[in-house]
């Protein structure tokens, strides 16, 4: 079960994936996870961008998927996993637009994107992990065969 601020997600049936990831070298497993999460999260960013209101500023353009946080965001969020991917706008005004304030009504754009994409994203992660693990295992096998042939 994955926990983050405000909600938790339960995913069953990932034991085989976990075992397959453990068979890979640590750096390879992290790369597999990162690639899979980046691909799986892209539709959330696209849906959020589509939902964002059109005004002046860079809200729509700032939507993306990445592995880095700003210094301020790092201070506010404890790292919970060896591989983390973040989705959303990189615009300070996004919070005010999303949740509103005393001068502005809320115009949610990321929350509806997450609500619509959370289950498909989990499926993309499960399917994508198998593909990426298979590719990584094949690369490692080719590399081992090449090394054995060279000796």
VMD Tcl script that draws the C-alpha trace (Angstrom):
set ca {
  {0.00 0.00 0.00}
  {1.40 3.40 -0.97}
  {0.66 6.34 1.32}
  {0.96 10.00 0.55}
  {-0.49 13.07 2.15}
  {-4.26 12.86 2.06}
  {-4.84 9.49 0.41}
  {-3.60 5.94 0.10}
  {-3.65 3.55 -2.84}
  {-3.76 -0.21 -2.53}
  {-2.45 -2.34 -5.37}
  {-2.70 -6.11 -5.18}
  {-0.97 -8.72 -7.30}
  {2.46 -7.12 -7.61}
  {4.47 -9.83 -5.81}
  {5.75 -11.32 -9.09}
  {6.84 -7.86 -10.27}
  {8.59 -7.22 -6.97}
  {10.45 -10.54 -7.21}
  {11.49 -9.81 -10.79}
  {12.75 -6.34 -9.82}
  {14.77 -7.82 -6.94}
  {16.61 -10.07 -9.41}
  {17.90 -7.00 -11.28}
  {20.91 -5.00 -10.10}
  {19.83 -2.10 -7.87}
  {20.72 0.67 -10.37}
  {18.94 -1.18 -13.18}
  {15.84 -1.71 -11.04}
  {15.75 2.01 -10.19}
  {16.05 2.92 -13.88}
  {13.27 0.47 -14.76}
  {11.03 2.00 -12.10}
  {11.81 5.56 -13.13}
  {11.14 4.93 -16.84}
  {7.90 3.11 -16.08}
  {6.60 5.78 -13.70}
  {7.51 8.62 -16.07}
  {5.59 6.99 -18.94}
  {2.61 6.01 -16.77}
  {2.28 9.51 -15.27}
  {2.31 11.41 -18.55}
  {-1.48 11.09 -19.13}
  {-2.13 12.67 -15.71}
  {-0.03 15.68 -16.70}
  {-1.80 15.92 -20.07}
  {-5.24 15.76 -18.41}
  {-4.22 18.40 -15.87}
  {-2.92 20.64 -18.65}
  {-6.19 20.21 -20.53}
  {-8.21 21.08 -17.39}
  {-6.12 24.14 -16.46}
  {-7.86 27.47 -17.07}
  {-6.61 29.62 -19.95}
  {-5.40 32.95 -18.66}
  {-2.22 34.92 -18.66}
  {0.71 33.11 -17.13}
  {2.30 29.75 -17.67}
  {-0.01 27.36 -15.82}
  {-0.78 25.15 -18.83}
  {2.81 25.22 -20.09}
  {4.24 24.40 -16.67}
  {2.59 20.97 -16.41}
  {4.99 18.07 -16.56}
  {6.38 14.86 -15.12}
  {9.75 14.75 -13.41}
  {11.93 13.34 -10.68}
  {13.17 16.60 -9.16}
  {11.62 18.92 -6.61}
  {12.56 22.47 -5.76}
  {14.50 23.05 -2.53}
  {11.33 24.23 -0.82}
  {9.37 21.18 -1.99}
  {12.15 18.87 -0.79}
  {11.96 20.40 2.69}
  {8.21 19.88 2.78}
  {8.13 16.29 1.47}
  {9.88 13.32 3.05}
  {11.27 10.84 0.53}
  {9.22 7.65 0.82}
  {10.64 5.46 -1.93}
  {13.93 4.92 -3.79}
  {12.13 5.95 -6.98}
  {9.70 8.87 -6.97}
  {8.09 10.72 -9.86}
  {6.16 13.94 -9.51}
  {3.30 15.16 -11.71}
  {1.81 18.62 -11.91}
  {2.41 22.24 -12.70}
  {5.63 24.00 -11.79}
  {3.94 27.33 -11.25}
  {3.49 28.91 -7.80}
  {0.08 30.26 -8.83}
  {-1.17 26.73 -9.48}
  {-2.01 26.14 -5.81}
  {-4.16 29.29 -5.70}
  {-5.92 28.28 -8.90}
  {-6.44 24.68 -7.78}
  {-7.74 25.40 -4.27}
  {-8.81 29.03 -4.48}
  {-8.46 31.71 -1.80}
  {-10.46 34.59 -0.39}
  {-10.14 36.52 -3.67}
  {-10.47 33.68 -6.15}
  {-12.77 30.70 -6.46}
  {-11.17 27.27 -6.79}
  {-10.67 26.00 -10.34}
  {-9.43 22.43 -9.86}
  {-7.34 21.05 -12.69}
  {-4.96 18.48 -11.20}
  {-7.41 16.80 -8.80}
  {-9.91 15.93 -11.58}
  {-7.01 14.70 -13.72}
  {-5.84 12.41 -10.90}
  {-9.38 11.17 -10.20}
  {-9.86 10.26 -13.85}
  {-6.41 8.73 -14.37}
  {-5.48 7.00 -11.09}
  {-6.79 3.52 -11.95}
  {-5.55 3.56 -15.58}
  {-2.18 4.79 -14.25}
  {-1.88 1.84 -11.89}
  {-2.60 -0.50 -14.81}
  {-0.01 1.29 -16.96}
  {2.53 0.87 -14.17}
  {1.85 -2.87 -13.82}
  {1.98 -3.47 -17.59}
  {4.92 -1.14 -18.13}
  {6.99 -2.73 -15.38}
  {6.75 -6.14 -17.05}
  {7.87 -4.68 -20.36}
  {10.77 -2.74 -18.83}
  {11.88 -5.67 -16.65}
  {11.90 -7.95 -19.72}
  {13.95 -5.45 -21.70}
  {16.42 -4.98 -18.84}
  {16.80 -8.73 -18.33}
  {17.45 -9.20 -22.06}
  {20.08 -6.43 -22.02}
  {21.79 -7.98 -19.01}
  {21.77 -11.43 -20.67}
  {23.31 -10.00 -23.87}
  {25.97 -8.21 -21.83}
  {26.78 -11.40 -19.87}
  {26.97 -13.43 -23.09}
  {29.27 -10.83 -24.66}
  {31.55 -10.89 -21.61}
  {31.61 -14.70 -21.55}
  {32.41 -14.80 -25.26}
  {35.29 -12.33 -24.81}
  {37.02 -14.48 -22.15}
}
mol new
graphics top color blue
foreach p $ca { graphics top sphere $p radius 0.5 }
foreach p [lrange $ca 0 end-1] q [lrange $ca 1 end] { graphics top cylinder $p $q radius 0.2 }
display resetview
